Amino acid sequence: MMKSQEVLNEVESKELLEKAGIPVVPTRLARSKKEAVSLSKEMGFPVALKICSHDVVHKTDSGGVRLGLANAAQVARAYTEILSSVKQATPGAQIQGVSVQPMATPAVEVIIGMSKDPQFGPVIMFGLGGIMVEVLKDVSFRIVPLERRDASEMIKEIKGYPILEGHRGQKPASIPALEELILKVSEFVEKHPEIEELDLNPVFAYPDKAVAVDARIIMG
């Protein structure tokens, strides 16, 4: 990665997004085991813990994620395990701490991202999220700035659109909430030309709202 680029950790990324009116799962940084336990109690169990490091891109692969922690003892153990796993998987990684967030109710997972095309500038991407994006590569793209019609077309273009409509008894995702989120991301990157790359993955799409569960921003 170029030295001029700075990868924001999840907590830093979510703070920026929240200020822009983009809905995110509340996330705080714990710099010690004691702080992780205290934040967990404050937020309410169950919680998720994730490594916070500019050097760790794939948190799950590095053993840097623990989900569904139901009490203080589990949080304390998870904090220790995460630091140990990440130090082993990525020696020399600068670790800021561990992020603590309440577990979000599972829903349809989508991804909303932005990267910069050398010719066209910022381009927004939409698709099914989680590991599905890597496996299926079922995504659509539009150049910033976007109109509501663009956001609507992006959503309907993906092959996985029936899943968003509530395939086989699954709860449908709110298409208006997803359109709104895509438009807010478009507006956000337009206002911040210093952003080189952005990933909201996964976004949980509920019948009445859409919320970013994880986020990563790379500044130029």
N, CA, C and O of each residue as an XYZ file, in Angstrom:
880
protein
N       0.838     -1.192      0.000
C       0.000      0.000      0.000
C       0.877      1.248      0.000
O       1.921      1.279      0.652
N       0.454      2.271     -0.728
C       1.212      3.502     -0.803
C       1.298      4.144      0.579
O       0.356      4.077      1.368
N       2.447      4.768      0.859
C       2.642      5.382      2.163
C       1.694      6.549      2.388
O       1.390      6.894      3.530
N       1.230      7.152      1.314
C       0.368      8.332      1.455
C      -1.050      7.946      1.871
O      -1.869      8.812      2.177
N      -1.338      6.637      1.883
C      -2.690      6.201      2.247
C      -2.761      5.832      3.728
O      -1.802      5.327      4.313
N      -3.913      6.099      4.306
C      -4.121      5.767      5.716
C      -5.408      4.966      5.844
O      -6.482      5.413      5.440
N      -5.276      3.762      6.419
C      -6.453      2.918      6.640
C      -7.033      3.266      8.005
O      -6.354      3.139      9.024
N      -8.292      3.704      8.023
C      -8.951      3.990      9.303
C      -9.467      2.679      9.891
O      -9.938      1.805      9.163
N      -9.376      2.549     11.215
C      -9.923      1.335     11.819
C     -11.452      1.440     11.875
O     -12.026      2.464     11.502
N     -12.090      0.391     12.335
C     -13.557      0.327     12.317
C     -14.197      1.454     13.128
O     -15.178      2.060     12.698
N     -13.633      1.726     14.306
C     -14.207      2.761     15.178
C     -14.089      4.130     14.515
O     -15.051      4.897     14.498
N     -12.901      4.442     13.963
C     -12.680      5.730     13.277
C     -13.602      5.863     12.056
O     -14.189      6.918     11.818
N     -13.717      4.772     11.289
C     -14.561      4.785     10.084
C     -16.020      5.059     10.457
O     -16.687      5.883      9.831
N     -16.505      4.355     11.490
C     -17.911      4.504     11.885
C     -18.213      5.898     12.444
O     -19.317      6.417     12.275
N     -17.223      6.495     13.110
C     -17.420      7.858     13.637
C     -17.671      8.830     12.487
O     -18.568      9.670     12.559
N     -16.875      8.710     11.429
C     -17.042      9.571     10.241
C     -18.398      9.348      9.582
O     -19.093     10.298      9.221
N     -18.760      8.079      9.432
C     -20.019      7.731      8.765
C     -21.225      8.226      9.560
O     -22.198      8.731      8.999
N     -21.134      8.066     10.885
C     -22.248      8.479     11.749
C     -22.480      9.984     11.629
O     -23.621     10.443     11.581
N     -21.387     10.748     11.581
C     -21.497     12.205     11.435
C     -22.185     12.575     10.120
O     -22.829     13.619     10.016
N     -22.039     11.703      9.117
C     -22.647     11.961      7.799
C     -24.084     11.438      7.733
O     -24.714     11.485      6.677
N     -24.599     10.944      8.857
C     -25.982     10.464      8.886
C     -26.165      9.066      8.335
O     -27.280      8.659      8.008
N     -25.052      8.319      8.231
C     -25.126      6.933      7.732
C     -25.296      6.005      8.940
O     -24.455      6.010      9.839
N     -26.386      5.201      8.973
C     -26.638      4.370     10.158
C     -25.607      3.252     10.335
O     -25.359      2.464      9.423
N     -25.017      3.205     11.521
C     -24.013      2.173     11.848
C     -24.356      1.555     13.201
O     -25.033      2.177     14.020
N     -23.887      0.332     13.430
C     -24.036     -0.285     14.752
C     -23.055      0.433     15.687
O     -21.874      0.542     15.359
N     -23.524      0.929     16.858
C     -22.633      1.656     17.768
C     -21.424      0.808     18.142
O     -21.556     -0.364     18.497
N     -20.240      1.421     18.057
C     -18.995      0.677     18.267
C     -18.011      1.539     19.047
O     -17.795      2.705     18.717
N     -17.411      0.949     20.093
C     -16.444      1.703     20.908
C     -15.120      0.944     20.969
O     -15.077     -0.275     20.802
N     -14.047      1.687     21.211
C     -12.711      1.083     21.267
C     -12.317      0.783     22.708
O     -12.372      1.657     23.572
N     -11.919     -0.461     22.955
C     -11.394     -0.863     24.266
C      -9.891     -1.067     24.140
O      -9.423     -1.814     23.280
N      -9.140     -0.393     25.011
C      -7.675     -0.514     24.953
C      -7.135     -1.495     26.006
O      -5.928     -1.717     26.106
N      -8.054     -2.073     26.783
C      -7.650     -3.067     27.787
C      -8.800     -4.050     27.999
O      -9.939     -3.796     27.606
N      -8.475     -5.164     28.621
C      -9.494     -6.182     28.916
C     -10.567     -5.597     29.834
O     -11.760     -5.835     29.646
N     -10.118     -4.822     30.838
C     -11.035     -4.212     31.801
C     -12.017     -3.274     31.079
O     -13.215     -3.267     31.365
N     -11.481     -2.487     30.138
C     -12.322     -1.534     29.387
C     -13.319     -2.282     28.490
O     -14.457     -1.844     28.326
N     -12.888     -3.405     27.915
C     -13.773     -4.214     27.061
C     -14.957     -4.739     27.870
O     -16.097     -4.716     27.406
N     -14.676     -5.211     29.079
C     -15.735     -5.733     29.956
C     -16.689     -4.608     30.348
O     -17.908     -4.773     30.316
N     -16.118     -3.462     30.717
C     -16.926     -2.312     31.147
C     -17.836     -1.811     30.011
O     -19.011     -1.525     30.237
N     -17.289     -1.706     28.792
C     -18.086     -1.256     27.638
C     -19.188     -2.263     27.305
O     -20.301     -1.881     26.946
N     -18.866     -3.550     27.428
C     -19.849     -4.606     27.149
C     -21.042     -4.501     28.088
O     -22.194     -4.623     27.672
N     -20.741     -4.271     29.369
C     -21.826     -4.145     30.360
C     -22.685     -2.914     30.043
O     -23.909     -2.938     30.170
N     -22.006     -1.841     29.626
C     -22.693     -0.583     29.296
C     -23.618     -0.768     28.080
O     -24.743     -0.268     28.061
N     -23.124     -1.495     27.071
C     -23.889     -1.672     25.828
C     -24.970     -2.735     25.968
O     -26.004     -2.672     25.303
N     -24.728     -3.698     26.826
C     -25.685     -4.801     27.009
C     -25.303     -6.019     26.187
O     -25.020     -5.914     24.994
N     -25.297     -7.176     26.836
C     -24.949     -8.441     26.166
C     -26.108     -8.908     25.287
O     -27.249     -8.521     25.536
N     -25.849     -9.734     24.260
C     -24.540    -10.213     23.794
C     -23.813     -9.139     22.967
O     -24.430     -8.253     22.375
N     -22.474     -9.258     22.953
C     -21.656     -8.297     22.201
C     -20.714     -9.025     21.244
O     -20.519    -10.237     21.326
N     -20.135     -8.235     20.329
C     -19.101     -8.740     19.423
C     -17.815     -7.974     19.702
O     -17.847     -6.770     19.956
N     -16.687     -8.671     19.655
C     -15.370     -8.039     19.791
C     -14.588     -8.246     18.501
O     -14.575     -9.342     17.942
N     -13.932     -7.176     18.030
C     -13.141     -7.281     16.804
C     -11.831     -6.522     16.960
O     -11.783     -5.470     17.598
N     -10.787     -7.054     16.383
C      -9.478     -6.394     16.457
C      -9.543     -5.032     15.765
O     -10.203     -4.873     14.738
N      -8.852     -4.062     16.343
C      -8.738     -2.731     15.723
C      -7.274     -2.483     15.397
O      -6.466     -2.194     16.280
N      -6.948     -2.599     14.128
C      -5.566     -2.395     13.686
C      -5.569     -1.943     12.237
O      -6.287     -2.496     11.404
N      -4.764     -0.937     11.945
C      -4.650     -0.469     10.563
C      -3.944     -1.511      9.695
O      -4.041     -1.474      8.468
N      -3.226     -2.450     10.343
C      -2.434     -3.441      9.600
C      -3.188     -4.742      9.334
O      -2.718     -5.580      8.563
N      -4.353     -4.921      9.963
C      -5.100     -6.172      9.787
C      -6.312     -5.903      8.902
O      -7.268     -5.253      9.324
N      -6.263     -6.410      7.665
C      -7.350     -6.177      6.715
C      -8.442     -7.223      6.906
O      -9.620     -6.882      7.015
N      -8.056     -8.493      6.946
C      -9.037     -9.581      7.103
C      -9.070    -10.024      8.558
O      -8.310    -10.894      8.982
N      -9.974     -9.399      9.310
C     -10.024     -9.614     10.759
C     -10.351    -11.055     11.125
O      -9.756    -11.618     12.044
N     -11.308    -11.654     10.397
C     -11.735    -13.023     10.719
C     -10.603    -14.011     10.462
O     -10.340    -14.894     11.277
N      -9.925    -13.850      9.301
C      -8.826    -14.764      8.939
C      -7.685    -14.714      9.957
O      -6.966    -15.696     10.140
N      -7.523    -13.566     10.617
C      -6.437    -13.416     11.602
C      -6.853    -13.843     13.001
O      -6.084    -13.711     13.953
N      -8.082    -14.361     13.124
C      -8.581    -14.751     14.445
C      -8.956    -13.548     15.294
O      -8.965    -13.618     16.523
N      -9.264    -12.442     14.624
C      -9.515    -11.189     15.343
C     -10.971    -10.867     15.594
O     -11.303     -9.712     15.863
N     -11.860    -11.860     15.514
C     -13.296    -11.608     15.718
C     -13.887    -12.659     16.658
O     -13.630    -13.854     16.507
N     -14.682    -12.202     17.629
C     -15.447    -13.104     18.498
C     -16.870    -12.567     18.587
O     -17.080    -11.392     18.888
N     -17.846    -13.430     18.324
C     -19.247    -13.001     18.261
C     -20.096    -13.634     19.373
O     -19.743    -14.671     19.933
N     -21.207    -12.988     19.669
C     -22.203    -13.564     20.582
C     -21.707    -13.787     21.992
O     -22.065    -14.781     22.624
N     -20.880    -12.869     22.503
C     -20.339    -13.021     23.866
C     -21.410    -12.608     24.877
O     -21.917    -11.487     24.844
N     -21.740    -13.534     25.771
C     -22.951    -13.379     26.593
C     -22.719    -12.843     27.999
O     -23.673    -12.488     28.691
N     -21.454    -12.778     28.432
C     -21.193    -12.275     29.794
C     -19.757    -11.745     29.900
O     -18.964    -11.859     28.966
N     -19.448    -11.162     31.068
C     -18.146    -10.513     31.292
C     -16.976    -11.495     31.151
O     -15.929    -11.148     30.603
N     -17.163    -12.724     31.651
C     -16.083    -13.723     31.593
C     -15.744    -14.067     30.146
O     -14.573    -14.190     29.786
N     -16.785    -14.221     29.315
C     -16.554    -14.529     27.894
C     -15.847    -13.369     27.185
O     -14.987    -13.588     26.332
N     -16.210    -12.153     27.540
C     -15.582    -10.965     26.930
C     -14.097    -10.907     27.306
O     -13.242    -10.671     26.453
N     -13.804    -11.125     28.582
C     -12.411    -11.090     29.057
C     -11.566    -12.139     28.338
O     -10.445    -11.865     27.910
N     -12.121    -13.343     28.214
C     -11.392    -14.434     27.533
C     -11.195    -14.103     26.054
O     -10.114    -14.301     25.499
N     -12.258    -13.594     25.427
C     -12.202    -13.263     23.995
C     -11.157    -12.177     23.713
O     -10.448    -12.238     22.708
N     -11.070    -11.196     24.595
C     -10.087    -10.104     24.430
C      -8.669    -10.676     24.365
O      -7.884    -10.329     23.483
N      -8.361    -11.556     25.313
C      -7.033    -12.183     25.371
C      -6.779    -13.036     24.128
O      -5.701    -12.976     23.536
N      -7.775    -13.828     23.739
C      -7.630    -14.719     22.569
C      -7.408    -13.920     21.273
O      -6.582    -14.288     20.438
N      -8.155    -12.833     21.128
C      -8.027    -12.010     19.913
C      -6.610    -11.462     19.783
O      -5.994    -11.581     18.724
N      -6.085    -10.855     20.864
C      -4.732    -10.280     20.812
C      -3.695    -11.356     20.507
O      -2.775    -11.140     19.719
N      -3.853    -12.504     21.131
C      -2.912    -13.607     20.938
C      -2.953    -14.112     19.486
O      -1.905    -14.298     18.868
N      -4.155    -14.334     18.942
C      -4.309    -14.836     17.565
C      -3.738    -13.860     16.535
O      -3.032    -14.255     15.608
N      -4.061    -12.571     16.720
C      -3.620    -11.565     15.738
C      -2.103    -11.405     15.765
O      -1.470    -11.277     14.717
N      -1.521    -11.413     16.965
C      -0.060    -11.275     17.067
C       0.643    -12.455     16.391
O       1.725    -12.307     15.824
N       0.011    -13.619     16.461
C       0.571    -14.816     15.828
C       0.393    -14.755     14.304
O       1.313    -15.075     13.551
N      -0.814    -14.336     13.856
C      -1.123    -14.314     12.420
C      -0.446    -13.153     11.698
O      -0.015    -13.291     10.554
N      -0.357    -12.005     12.377
C       0.225    -10.804     11.752
C       1.275    -10.207     12.681
O       1.027     -9.188     13.325
N       2.459    -10.841     12.753
C       3.488    -10.324     13.664
C       3.856     -8.884     13.276
O       3.964     -8.560     12.094
N       4.043     -8.046     14.269
C       4.429     -6.656     13.991
C       3.268     -5.723     13.702
O       3.477     -4.533     13.469
N       2.036     -6.248     13.712
C       0.866     -5.386     13.465
C       0.706     -4.398     14.620
O       0.802     -4.773     15.788
N       0.463     -3.143     14.281
C       0.186     -2.117     15.296
C      -1.276     -2.276     15.730
O      -2.190     -2.097     14.926
N      -1.486     -2.611     16.994
C      -2.851     -2.852     17.483
C      -3.312     -1.670     18.331
O      -2.688     -1.324     19.334
N      -4.444     -1.043     17.897
C      -4.991      0.083     18.665
C      -5.823     -0.413     19.859
O      -5.946      0.277     20.870
N      -6.376     -1.591     19.727
C      -7.236     -2.147     20.779
C      -8.231     -3.100     20.158
O      -7.966     -3.698     19.116
N      -9.372     -3.239     20.797
C     -10.422     -4.141     20.314
C     -11.735     -3.359     20.309
O     -12.063     -2.675     21.279
N     -12.482     -3.468     19.211
C     -13.773     -2.775     19.164
C     -14.843     -3.622     19.842
O     -14.834     -4.851     19.762
N     -15.761     -2.935     20.510
C     -16.864     -3.598     21.217
C     -18.169     -3.064     20.638
O     -18.359     -1.852     20.536
N     -19.067     -3.970     20.259
C     -20.361     -3.525     19.747
C     -21.447     -4.527     20.115
O     -21.177     -5.724     20.222
N     -22.688     -4.042     20.311
C     -23.775     -4.983     20.585
C     -24.019     -5.856     19.361
O     -23.860     -5.394     18.231
N     -24.400     -7.105     19.571
C     -24.710     -8.001     18.455
C     -25.979     -7.498     17.762
O     -27.001     -7.264     18.407
N     -25.898     -7.337     16.459
C     -27.077     -6.914     15.689
C     -27.878     -8.156     15.305
O     -27.307     -9.211     15.030
N     -29.197     -8.025     15.290
C     -30.054     -9.133     14.867
C     -29.733     -9.457     13.414
O     -29.754     -8.554     12.577
N     -29.431    -10.734     13.076
C     -29.086    -11.074     11.694
C     -30.195    -10.692     10.713
O     -31.379    -10.714     11.046
N     -29.778    -10.344      9.502
C     -30.715     -9.965      8.436
C     -30.026    -10.261      7.107
O     -28.923    -10.807      7.085
N     -30.671     -9.904      6.007
C     -30.039    -10.072      4.689
C     -28.783     -9.201      4.672
O     -28.828     -8.031      5.052
N     -27.655     -9.784      4.227
C     -26.390     -9.039      4.220
C     -26.092     -8.496      2.830
O     -26.108     -9.229      1.841
N     -25.818     -7.183      2.777
C     -25.397     -6.576      1.513
C     -24.095     -5.813      1.727
O     -23.685     -5.571      2.862
N     -23.455     -5.440      0.633
C     -22.242     -4.622      0.690
C     -22.480     -3.346     -0.112
O     -23.079     -3.369     -1.187
N     -21.998     -2.237      0.438
C     -21.958     -0.980     -0.307
C     -20.521     -0.495     -0.222
O     -19.977     -0.335      0.870
N     -19.913     -0.262     -1.366
C     -18.511      0.131     -1.373
C     -18.245      1.271     -2.332
O     -19.095      1.632     -3.146
N     -17.046      1.835     -2.223
C     -16.615      2.872     -3.159
C     -15.130      2.694     -3.440
O     -14.322      2.488     -2.534
N     -14.796      2.782     -4.723
C     -13.376      2.811     -5.085
C     -13.211      3.892     -6.147
O     -14.192      4.377     -6.711
N     -11.963      4.264     -6.412
C     -11.734      5.338     -7.381
C     -11.221      4.772     -8.694
O     -10.212      4.068     -8.739
N     -11.937      5.095     -9.758
C     -11.514      4.709    -11.101
C     -10.613      5.824    -11.629
O     -10.949      7.000    -11.491
N      -9.445      5.464    -12.245
C      -8.523      6.495    -12.729
C      -9.184      7.461    -13.722
O      -8.833      8.639    -13.790
N     -10.148      6.935    -14.492
C     -10.784      7.752    -15.524
C     -12.042      8.468    -15.018
O     -12.239      9.652    -15.292
N     -12.890      7.743    -14.278
C     -14.208      8.279    -13.918
C     -14.303      8.824    -12.496
O     -15.298      9.461    -12.151
N     -13.289      8.586    -11.664
C     -13.348      9.044    -10.278
C     -14.102      8.059     -9.395
O     -14.085      6.858     -9.664
N     -14.771      8.548     -8.332
C     -15.426      7.643     -7.379
C     -16.558      6.832     -8.019
O     -17.419      7.368     -8.716
N     -16.524      5.517     -7.755
C     -17.542      4.601     -8.279
C     -18.152      3.846     -7.097
O     -17.427      3.297     -6.267
N     -19.483      3.820     -7.022
C     -20.177      3.106     -5.946
C     -20.513      1.689     -6.400
O     -20.904      1.460     -7.544
N     -20.347      0.732     -5.460
C     -20.653     -0.664     -5.742
C     -21.730     -1.144     -4.776
O     -21.755     -0.746     -3.612
N     -22.624     -2.008     -5.272
C     -23.655     -2.615     -4.419
C     -23.757     -4.096     -4.754
O     -23.639     -4.486     -5.916
N     -23.976     -4.920     -3.732
C     -24.163     -6.350     -3.987
C     -24.550     -7.077     -2.721
O     -24.695     -6.461     -1.665
N     -24.719     -8.391     -2.818
C     -24.953     -9.200     -1.621
C     -23.665     -9.201     -0.808
O     -22.574     -9.252     -1.374
N     -23.786     -9.146      0.523
C     -22.603     -8.953      1.358
C     -22.063    -10.211      1.994
O     -22.352    -11.326      1.561
N     -21.265    -10.005      3.040
C     -20.603    -11.117      3.724
C     -19.635    -11.792      2.775
O     -18.986    -11.124      1.970
N     -19.530    -13.116      2.861
C     -18.611    -13.836      1.966
C     -19.203    -13.971      0.559
O     -18.492    -14.289     -0.394
N     -20.525    -13.723      0.441
C     -21.182    -13.872     -0.864
C     -20.537    -12.998     -1.933
O     -20.454    -13.388     -3.098
N     -20.082    -11.818     -1.532
C     -19.505    -10.891     -2.513
C     -18.229    -11.477     -3.116
O     -17.951    -11.285     -4.300
N     -17.449    -12.199     -2.291
C     -16.201    -12.796     -2.781
C     -16.495    -14.028     -3.642
O     -15.814    -14.283     -4.635
N     -17.517    -14.781     -3.245
C     -17.820    -16.028     -3.947
C     -18.560    -15.757     -5.268
O     -18.176    -16.265     -6.322
N     -19.623    -14.952     -5.192
C     -20.498    -14.760     -6.357
C     -20.120    -13.580     -7.231
O     -20.418    -13.561     -8.425
N     -19.454    -12.581     -6.627
C     -19.116    -11.336     -7.345
C     -20.352    -10.773     -8.070
O     -20.269    -10.304     -9.205
N     -21.499    -10.837     -7.377
C     -22.773    -10.382     -7.935
C     -22.979     -8.925     -7.511
O     -23.670     -8.643     -6.532
N     -22.366     -8.007     -8.265
C     -22.372     -6.594     -7.867
C     -22.737     -5.684     -9.041
O     -22.625     -6.064    -10.207
N     -23.180     -4.469     -8.696
C     -23.468     -3.462     -9.715
C     -22.692     -2.187     -9.374
O     -22.313     -1.976     -8.223
N     -22.461     -1.346    -10.372
C     -21.643     -0.140    -10.187
C     -22.325      1.088    -10.792
O     -23.049      0.990    -11.783
N     -22.076      2.253    -10.171
C     -22.485      3.540    -10.742
C     -21.440      4.598    -10.390
O     -20.774      4.521     -9.357
N     -21.315      5.584    -11.275
C     -20.367      6.673    -11.039
C     -21.031      7.742    -10.169
O     -22.192      8.088    -10.386
N     -20.297      8.262     -9.191
C     -20.768      9.347     -8.319
C     -20.818     10.647     -9.128
O     -19.925     10.859     -9.948
N     -21.818     11.537     -8.947
C     -22.914     11.473     -7.979
C     -24.086     10.636     -8.496
O     -24.297     10.513     -9.702
N     -24.841     10.064     -7.554
C     -25.971      9.206     -7.918
C     -27.306      9.918     -7.679
O     -27.453     10.708     -6.747
N     -28.260      9.616     -8.540
C     -29.656     10.033     -8.341
C     -30.398      8.827     -7.739
O     -29.884      7.709     -7.755
N     -31.605      9.063     -7.212
C     -32.371      7.952     -6.630
C     -32.612      6.843     -7.655
O     -32.586      5.660     -7.314
N     -32.848      7.232     -8.922
C     -33.080      6.229     -9.972
C     -31.878      5.298    -10.118
O     -32.032      4.092    -10.315
N     -30.657      5.885    -10.015
C     -29.431      5.072    -10.112
C     -29.374      4.050     -8.983
O     -29.064      2.879     -9.202
N     -29.679      4.511     -7.769
C     -29.637      3.621     -6.601
C     -30.645      2.485     -6.772
O     -30.346      1.328     -6.478
N     -31.837      2.829     -7.250
C     -32.896      1.839     -7.462
C     -32.474      0.800     -8.501
O     -32.691     -0.397     -8.314
N     -31.871      1.266     -9.597
C     -31.421      0.351    -10.667
C     -30.303     -0.566    -10.175
O     -30.282     -1.756    -10.493
N     -29.365     -0.001     -9.389
C     -28.238     -0.796     -8.869
C     -28.748     -2.001     -8.069
O     -28.245     -3.118     -8.201
N     -29.756     -1.739     -7.240
C     -30.295     -2.792     -6.374
C     -30.978     -3.872     -7.215
O     -30.804     -5.067     -6.972
N     -31.750     -3.436     -8.198
C     -32.533     -4.391     -8.999
C     -31.675     -5.163    -10.006
O     -32.076     -6.226    -10.481
N     -30.497     -4.628    -10.328
C     -29.629     -5.254    -11.341
C     -28.967     -6.542    -10.867
O     -28.669     -7.419    -11.678
N     -28.733     -6.667     -9.554
C     -27.969     -7.848     -9.107
C     -28.825     -9.110     -9.239
O     -30.046     -9.066     -9.095
N     -28.165    -10.221     -9.512
C     -28.881    -11.500     -9.686
C     -29.562    -11.926     -8.381
O     -30.565    -12.639     -8.397
N     -29.001    -11.478     -7.251
C     -29.543    -11.859     -5.948
C     -30.730    -11.020     -5.504
O     -31.162    -11.123     -4.356
N     -31.268    -10.183     -6.402
C     -32.387     -9.302     -6.030
C     -33.571    -10.055     -5.394
O     -34.160     -9.541     -4.442
N     -33.943    -11.258     -5.886
C     -35.049    -11.996     -5.249
C     -34.833    -12.244     -3.751
O     -35.798    -12.327     -2.991
N     -33.578    -12.363     -3.330
C     -33.279    -12.552     -1.903
C     -33.709    -11.308     -1.117
O     -34.227    -11.412     -0.005
N     -33.485    -10.133     -1.712
C     -33.876     -8.879     -1.056
C     -35.398     -8.742     -0.985
O     -35.932     -8.087     -0.091
N     -36.073     -9.360     -1.925
C     -37.547     -9.287     -1.949
C     -38.200    -10.247     -0.950
O     -39.409    -10.193     -0.727
N     -37.383    -11.133     -0.348
C     -37.918    -12.086      0.632
C     -38.153    -13.452      0.025
O     -39.267    -13.975      0.051
N     -37.083    -14.032     -0.527
C     -37.153    -15.333     -1.186
C     -37.465    -16.442     -0.181
O     -36.864    -16.493      0.892
N     -38.400    -17.326     -0.522
C     -38.741    -18.521      0.279
C     -38.998    -18.216      1.750
O     -38.428    -18.837      2.648
N     -39.863    -17.252      1.961
C     -40.290    -16.984      3.337
C     -39.333    -16.159      4.172
O     -39.619    -15.862      5.332
N     -38.168    -15.774      3.580
C     -37.258    -14.889      4.320
C     -37.894    -13.503      4.413
O     -38.676    -13.113      3.546
N     -37.553    -12.763      5.470
C     -38.082    -11.402      5.581
C     -37.461    -10.541      4.484
O     -36.254    -10.616      4.254
N     -38.273     -9.721      3.799
C     -37.711     -8.873      2.746
C     -36.893     -7.725      3.338
O     -37.086     -7.332      4.489
N     -35.983     -7.203      2.529
C     -35.209     -6.017      2.924
C     -35.963     -4.777      2.470
O     -36.678     -4.808      1.469
N     -35.802     -3.685      3.211
C     -36.425     -2.421      2.803
C     -35.627     -1.824      1.648
O     -34.516     -1.331      1.844
N     -36.193     -1.869      0.448
C     -35.506     -1.312     -0.736
C     -35.336      0.210     -0.591
O     -34.264      0.729     -0.904
N     -36.390      0.956     -0.112
C     -36.187      2.399      0.094
C     -35.041      2.720      1.057
O     -34.307      3.686      0.842
N     -34.879      1.914      2.125
C     -33.785      2.146      3.089
C     -32.428      1.904      2.432
O     -31.465      2.621      2.706
N     -32.353      0.894      1.564
C     -31.097      0.614      0.850
C     -30.783      1.732     -0.156
O     -29.635      2.158     -0.288
N     -31.814      2.194     -0.855
C     -31.622      3.320     -1.793
C     -31.081      4.536     -1.048
O     -30.139      5.191     -1.496
N     -31.693      4.823      0.095
C     -31.296      5.978      0.918
C     -29.839      5.851      1.356
O     -29.081      6.820      1.324
N     -29.462      4.640      1.764
C     -28.093      4.391      2.234
C     -27.088      4.580      1.091
O     -26.039      5.197      1.276
N     -27.414      4.050     -0.077
C     -26.533      4.211     -1.248
C     -26.365      5.696     -1.577
O     -25.254      6.147     -1.856
N     -27.463      6.457     -1.544
C     -27.410      7.899     -1.842
C     -26.581      8.655     -0.808
O     -25.843      9.580     -1.146
N     -26.709      8.251      0.456
C     -25.930      8.913      1.516
C     -24.436      8.638      1.352
O     -23.603      9.513      1.590
N     -24.106      7.404      0.940
C     -22.692      7.060      0.706
C     -22.155      7.876     -0.480
O     -21.035      8.386     -0.434
N     -22.954      7.993     -1.526
C     -22.569      8.781     -2.703
C     -22.288     10.236     -2.303
O     -21.282     10.822     -2.705
N     -23.191     10.798     -1.509
C     -23.065     12.188     -1.047
C     -21.823     12.345     -0.161
O     -21.089     13.327     -0.262
N     -21.610     11.357      0.704
C     -20.476     11.367      1.637
C     -19.135     11.389      0.891
O     -18.251     12.182      1.213
N     -18.995     10.502     -0.114
C     -17.708     10.444     -0.832
C     -17.520     11.667     -1.740
O     -16.393     12.072     -2.022
N     -18.628     12.243     -2.189
C     -18.543     13.457     -3.006
C     -18.011     14.628     -2.170
O     -17.240     15.460     -2.648
N     -18.451     14.662     -0.907
C     -18.020     15.740      0.000
C     -16.608     15.527      0.520
O     -15.960     16.466      0.982
N     -16.126     14.267      0.442
C     -14.789     13.942      0.975
C     -13.913     13.331     -0.119
O     -13.714     12.116     -0.152
N     -13.391     14.171     -1.012
C     -12.558     13.641     -2.111
C     -11.282     12.959     -1.631
O     -10.621     12.257     -2.397
N     -10.935     13.172     -0.347
C      -9.723     12.527      0.194
C      -9.935     11.034      0.459
O      -8.974     10.309      0.716
N     -11.196     10.569      0.397
C     -11.459      9.136      0.604
C     -11.139      8.370     -0.680
O     -11.684      8.651     -1.747
N     -10.244      7.399     -0.545
C      -9.806      6.598     -1.700
C     -10.672      5.354     -1.876
O     -10.943      4.906     -2.990
N     -11.096      4.811     -0.728
C     -11.818      3.534     -0.761
C     -12.708      3.448      0.469
O     -12.369      3.968      1.533
N     -13.857      2.781      0.312
C     -14.794      2.646      1.425
C     -15.508      1.308      1.290
O     -15.893      0.906      0.192
N     -15.681      0.623      2.416
C     -16.399     -0.660      2.428
C     -17.355     -0.706      3.593
O     -16.930     -0.583      4.741
N     -18.625     -0.878      3.331
C     -19.601     -1.191      4.376
C     -19.992     -2.639      4.118
O     -20.794     -2.925      3.230
N     -19.415     -3.558      4.907
C     -19.655     -4.981      4.674
C     -19.455     -5.780      5.960
O     -18.340     -5.867      6.476
N     -20.543     -6.365      6.478
C     -21.868     -6.349      5.876
C     -22.710     -5.151      6.324
O     -22.470     -4.541      7.366
N     -23.698     -4.846      5.495
C     -24.819     -4.004      5.904
C     -25.974     -4.966      6.149
O     -26.283     -5.784      5.283
N     -26.617     -4.885      7.311
C     -27.798     -5.716      7.574
C     -29.028     -4.976      7.054
O     -29.325     -3.863      7.488
N     -29.742     -5.612      6.114
C     -30.929     -5.001      5.510
C     -32.183     -5.618      6.120
O     -32.507     -6.778      5.866
N     -32.876     -4.830      6.920
C     -34.092     -5.268      7.615
C     -35.336     -4.826      6.829
O     -35.212     -4.065      5.870
N     -36.534     -5.293      7.221
C     -37.759     -4.860      6.531
C     -38.035     -3.360      6.670
O     -38.784     -2.789      5.878
N     -37.415     -2.709      7.702
C     -37.713     -1.292      7.937
C     -36.495     -0.369      7.938
O     -36.642      0.848      8.046
N     -35.285     -0.943      7.817
C     -34.070     -0.092      7.874
C     -32.867     -0.878      7.346
O     -32.960     -2.079      7.091
N     -31.739     -0.184      7.188
C     -30.474     -0.817      6.796
C     -29.367     -0.215      7.649
O     -29.276      1.007      7.772
N     -28.521     -1.062      8.241
C     -27.498     -0.598      9.187
C     -26.151     -1.237      8.855
O     -26.074     -2.447      8.641
N     -25.085     -0.426      8.810
C     -23.739     -0.943      8.572
C     -23.207     -1.584      9.839
O     -23.108     -0.934     10.880
N     -22.861     -2.874      9.748
C     -22.343     -3.610     10.893
C     -20.815     -3.453     10.971
O     -20.253     -3.362     12.062
N     -20.164     -3.422      9.834
C     -18.712     -3.237      9.785
C     -18.388     -2.207      8.710
O     -19.108     -2.072      7.722
N     -17.286     -1.482      8.922
C     -16.928     -0.412      7.983
C     -15.416     -0.241      7.924
O     -14.704     -0.443      8.908
N     -14.949      0.139      6.734
C     -13.507      0.407      6.561
C     -13.364      1.543      5.554
O     -13.981      1.529      4.489
N     -12.544      2.522      5.907
C     -12.295      3.665      5.017
C     -10.794      3.804      4.819
O     -10.024      3.707      5.775
N     -10.382      4.030      3.586
C      -8.978      4.325      3.286
C      -8.903      5.765      2.786
O      -9.557      6.134      1.811
N      -8.097      6.566      3.468
C      -7.921      7.969      3.094
C      -6.696      8.118      2.193
O      -5.697      7.419      2.365
N      -6.786      9.038      1.230
C      -5.664      9.297      0.342
C      -4.706     10.296      0.970
O      -3.691     10.642      0.365
